[in-house]
Amino acid sequence: MLAEKYRERIDQAFAKYPDKRSAVMPLLYIAQEEYGWISPDGIVEVAALCEMDPTQVRSIAGFYTMYSEHPKGKFWLQVCTDLPCALKGADEFHKQLKEYLGVREGETTNDGMFTVEHVMCLAACDKAPMLQCNFHYVENLDMDKMKALIDQWRSESNNKV
């Protein structure tokens, strides 16, 4: 499915590298975008495209934290809780966010919308508390701002259905 649906992006990725194997990481991003995680089917598809063994692709996906090996919510909320962010309230913010959404660490809300995880260092210490939502930074947060974002994201998702 990836080869047909994302042909242009895949060709662009291949054009940037000396061989197909070198494009494995950009293609893993495409697979994750399509499936919401690096699924077994995505591994096989990326392996075929890159002319690699699926075990090699799986090992790359497993090594890097930006690839999810398990299904996530539509919005993957990664809260930085490294020391500088923790000193600016990130630990408490992370705790309150999980309580508000009714999840534990790494869990997804019952509606499949939000997965909350803590991560170490997103390199935005001066903007803490902050998080990365689907690889986009949201900075200078408090729970009032976060609740408004959650409402906005839910509303936008409901309008697309």
Phi, psi and omega in degrees: 000319181301317184300323181279311187289327186241029184309312183296314179295322179294315178299321178296319178296314179299325182293339182277347189236157183288336177213166185296324181302327183292343181268010185300319183292313175300325179289328174296323175299318179298316179298317180294322177298318182289313188262346183086355178191172177271088183284162175303321177296320178297320177301312182296317180295314180296319178300315180296316180297321183270001181055051180232165173284138179305328179297323178294316180295318179299321181292325177292313180299324181285335183282320186267133184286347180281352176255133181260127179267006179224152178302142178238169174291169178303327178243114182263104185263111180249109182267126177285124179237021176297164189309309181301320178290322178299322179295339178259016173100010184295323180299313179295319177301314180301314179299313181295322179297314178297318179297316181299318181275350178072038180231161170260174181308126177081357181274162178248142178300155183302330180277001178076012185274317190231133169243132182244129177219154171262149177226164180253115172065101171256010175061040175222044186304324183287352183247015183285156351295142181214165176211168175247123177248112181050044176073017174241131182286141171231118193242168177053053186267153163220175186292330177296314178297320182293318179299320178296319177296316179300315177299317180298312181296320177297315180298313179298320179292320179293327179288339180278342184282000000 
